[in-house]
Amino acid sequence: MQRPAILVHGGAGRRVPEVDAAADAGCAAAADVGWDLLAHGGAALDAVLAAVSALEDNPVFNAAGTVVNANPGTPKNNEKENNFGGTIGGPIRKDKAFFFGAYEGQRSKLPNPVVLRSLPFAPASVQALLGPKAVSYNIDRIQDTFLIKTDFNINNRNQLWIRFNQQNFTGTNLEASGVTSSLEHTGNSNVKTSTLSSRPSIQPPAKKWAQSLSKVTFITMRSKQSW
């Protein structure tokens, strides 16, 4: 019985002296991953896929992450995420009315690679059918949240606040995404939520019937959501 063997290589491009040692170590590690599967009775196909996956997951190689890296030896950064916002507040009327406003925005762009590791080993007809669908796409998220709040001191005994919240969210290619889900099977999310709430705080008058009450509070809320 012949002894099995496994051979991996780190690509056909030019060698980069700065990462030679790391590339050699990456190839050895990928070979070890595949060999470990063979040594424990795994199928040859599984061993090949495991070794290739180890190479793809290594940022040293310019095909790491299934997309060519223009700077070999450095991880690619295809993700973009931004958070920003601000607040404002102050008196509307001194000691009587106040306002507060806040805004927060979020923007993110995340790559979604489609990985069908066994596709190269499938029949030509299957490759022709699924190959064009196994392309990466982006998942985008856009979210804006707003808060407006006002406080009123009606008098020394009674107060009132009113608050309005608004949330707008759009997710592109967010539904049913994943490494085995093609672009045509994803969907978008569009959600808008509006909430209006208020709370008057009333302190009962100093009457005998009200002496057992220190404060009465009412809360009202109305929310609307659309998809």
N, C-alpha and C positions, 0 to 999 in steps of 0.2 A: 504494500500500500504506500503510495507516494505521500510525502509530508506536504501539507498545504502551505501556501505562501501568500503573502499580501504585499503589494507594492503601491505606494502613493507618491505623488510628486506635487510640488507647489506651484505649477503653472509653467508656461512656455515663454514668459516675458524675460526681460533682462534682469540680471541679478543686482540687488541693491546691497552694497557692502555693509551699510549701517544696520541692516536687519537680517544678515546672513545667519547669524547664530540663532536668532529667534525663529527664522523660517525652518532651519534644520530641526529645531526642537519641536516646532509645530507639526512637521511631517512625521517625526518619530511618534509624537503623541497620537496623531490620527491613525497611524499604523497599529499602535498598541490597542486603540479602541476596537478596530476591526478584528485584530488577532484575538482579543479577549472573547469576542462573540464566537469566533471559530473554535477556540479552545473549550468553550462550554457547550459545544454541540449546535451552535447557531447556523443558520443557512448562509451560504456564500453571498447571496444577494443582500441579506440583512447586514452582513459584515461590510460589504462595499458601501452600502448606503450610510452606515454609521461612520465609516472613515471619511467619506465625502462630506458628511454633515459636520464633522469635527473640523475639517479644513474651512468650510464656509463660515463657521462660527468664530474662527480665529481672525482677529483684525489685522494680523500681519500680512495676510494674503490679499491681493487687490480684488479678489472676487468675494471677499467676506461680506456676508449679508445679502448675497445674490445680486449685488449691484457693483459695477466696477468702481474701485476707489482710485481717485486721481493721485492720491498721496500714499503710496505703499508704506506700510508700517505704522500708519496712524488710523485710529477708528474714524469711520464716517459719521457725520452728524446730519442726518436727513430730517431730524425732528425739529419742529419749531413750536415753541409755546411762549405766549406772552400774557402777562397779567398787568393790569393797570387800573387806576381808579382815583377817586378823590372824595373829599367831604367838604361841606360848607355849613355854617350855622351861625346863629346870632339872634339878637332881640329884634322883634318886629315893633314892639312897644315896651319900653323899659318896665321891668317887673310885672308885666301883664301878659305878653305874648312872645313866643319864641319859635324859631324854625330850625330844622336840621335837614340836610340833604346829603345823600351819599350815592356814589356810582361805582360800579366795579365791572370791568370788561375782561373777558378771557378769550384768547384766540389760540388755537392749536392746530397743527398740521402734522399728522403722524403717518408714516408710510406703512402700508399693509402689503407685505410680500405674499404672493400666492406660491406655495411650495408643494409640488407633487413629485416627491423624491423618486418614485418608481416609474415616472413617465418615460424616461429614456430607455427603459427596458420593456416598454409596452409595444404591442404590434404597431406597425406603421399607420394603420387606419385609426387607431386610438390616439396616437400622437398627433395626427393631422386634425382630429376633432377637438382634442383638449389643449393642444399646444397654444393656439391663439387666445385661449381663455385664461391661461396661467400667467398673467401679467400683473405686475404690482400696481396698486392704486393708493391714493391718499384718503385718509379719514380726517375730515375737517370738523372742528367744533367752534361755534361762535356763540358766546353767551354774554348778555348784557343784563345787569340787575340794577334797579333804581329803588331808592327809598326816600320818601318825603314825609316828614313828621312835624307836627305843630303842637305846641303846648300852650294852654290858656289858663291863666289864673283869674278866674271870674271874680272871686273875692277871697277873703282869708279862709273861708270854709269850703269853697268849691273849686275844683279844677276839672279840666277837660283836655284830652289829647286825641288827635286824629292822625292816623298813619296810613300811607299808601305804599304798597310794594308792587313792583312790576318786574317780571322776569321773562326775557325773550331768549330762546335757545334754538339754534339750528345745527343739526348734525348731518353732514354729508357723507354718504356711504357708511353710516354708523350701524345700521341694522344688519344683523346676520353677517358681520364681517369675520375675518379670521384667515389663517394661512391656507385653509382648504376651501375657502369660499371665493368664487370669482366675482368680478365687479357686477355682472348682470344679476347676481343673486342678492346683492345688498339693497338697502333702502335708506331714505333720508328721514330724519326726525325734525319736526317743527313744532315747538311747544311754546305757548304764551300763557303766562299766569298773571292774573291781576288780583290783588287782595286789598280791600279797604276795611280798616278796623278803627274803632273809636272806643274810648272809655271815659265816661264822666265819673268823677269821684265827688260824692256829695256828703258833707258832714251834717247830720241831723241838727235841728235847732235845739237849744237848751230847754226843752220841755220835759215835763215829768214822764210823758209817754215814750219819749225818745232817749231817756237817760241810759238805757241798756245798750244803745247803739252808738258806736264811736265813728263809723264811716260806712257809707253805702256806695258800692261800685257796680256799674253796669258795663258789660263788654258786648259790643256788636261787631260782627265780622261778615264780610261778603267777599267771596272768591270766585273768579271766573278763569277757566282754563280752556284753551283751544289747541287742537292738534293739526 
